Amino acid sequence: TLLSVLKPFKDKVETVLSEVIGSADKPFVNDMTRKQETALGDIVSDSQLWYMKKMGFDVDFAFQNGGGIRATLGSGDIQKKTIYEVLPFDNSICVVELQGTDVIALFNQTPKNIGHGSMPQVSEGVSFTMNTATGKVENLLINQKPVDPSKTYKIALNSYLAAGGDGYKVFKKHLDFYDSSNMQRDAFIDYVISKGGKISPKTYGRITIK
């Protein structure tokens, strides 16, 4: 039967996905990823920045949509299949280059995204405040400096966002674009392994909401 033919392949996939790549000392909870900065949002974003820098790109920061993160990463052993649950979409990691004015426009549209899949999560190198009263962004810093409108910035992000997904049409104004063809979840797996397999949930005050 077809099932008996497919069984060895299914078993092989199961073996690969059951591989333990590391451990988390506490859970990376996903409940608030569409509403505020989370440890899970931070580590997913950091993994993209790390991966593209490893590939030799001088990337300024990474930007992730909260809705692209789909499950809590529990404590204890981390199997590959868990990462496939956390990041289930077949998105590759890309780099876009944006003019400073467009970077400012990118962040200015984020306050209205609180509570939605388009809520941003960002890597190290970014900090900003969302003022919910004014609907504006304040104190936006990239690598500890205000954004220079005349400068260009390189951003690591998933292919869905790079194509203007979740309402982020500004990414389509890119001056330059590169698709690594490497899946976002594989980069995350590599990142965890690069940390010696030991990860711990932490937030860094990258996003303040007031």
Buried (B, 14 or more C-beta within 10 A) or exposed (E): EEEEEEEEEEEEEEEEEEEEBBBBEBBBBBEBBBEBBBBBBBBBBBBBBBBBEEBEBEBBBBBBBBBBBBBBBBBEEBBBBBBBBBBEBEBBBBBBBBBBBBBBBBBBBBBBBBEBBBBBBBBBBBBBBBBEEEEEBEEBEBEEEEBBEEBBBBBBBBBBBBBEBBBBEBBEBBEEEBEBEBBBBBBBBBBBEEBEBEBEBEBBEBBBEE
